[in-house]
Amino acid sequence: MNADKRESFLTVAEVAGAMRVSTATVYRLVKVREIPAVRFGRSYRISEREVGDYIARASLETDGQPEHSDDT
């Protein structure tokens, strides 16, 4: 496999930082198979492409949803 086609993988902490969520949230998303991950020993790696795909799907799911209002 040449370097141009090599897929980039991120750690759970890197994904959490990029998405601005906790690592527990990323582990939950992996557990319920919302984001596919590869396990290497005791740690997970998540492809950058899968993170982008998840964000795109999540964005589509929230389109058209009313924004939360604090009005009471």
N, C-alpha and C positions, 0 to 999 in steps of 0.2 A: 504494500500500500504506500503510495507516495504521500508526501507531506501535505499536498494541496487537498487531498481527499480524506485526511485523517480527521476523525470527529473529535471535538473538544469536550471534555467532561469537567464538571464542577463538583466541588464538595457540597455537602448539605449546608454548611455554614456560608459558603459563597452564594448558593441559591437563596438562602434566607436573607442575606444582605442585599442581593440584587432585587428581591421582591419586597424588601422591608417588612418581613414577618419573622417570627421566631423559628428557631431550628425545630422546635416541637411541631409547628405547623407543617414544615416541610416533611418531617418524618410521618406525620399523619397523612399527608397527600400521597406519599410513597406507599404507605400501608394500605390505603384504600384504592391504590392503583390509578390515582388521578394523574400522577407523574411517574412514568416508568423510570426505574433506576437499576443499576448494575451493582451487585454486592462484591466487594473485594475484601476478603477476610471479614473484619468486623465493621467495615465502613462502606458507605454507599457512594456511588458516583452517578451523576445525572448529566445527560448530554445537554449542551447548550440549546440544541435544536428542540429537544423535548420541553425545556423550560419556555422557550418562545412559543411553541405550540400550545402549551397549557395557558399561558397568558392570553393568547389570541382566543382560545375557547372561552376562557373566563370573561373576557371582554365582550364577546358575542352574547353570552348568557345575561349580562347586565345591561345590554343595550335595550332601551325602551322601558326599563324599570324606573319607577319614580325615585328620586333622591330622597334619602331620609331627612325628615324635618324634625326639629326640636320644638316646634310650636305645640303648645298644649292648650 
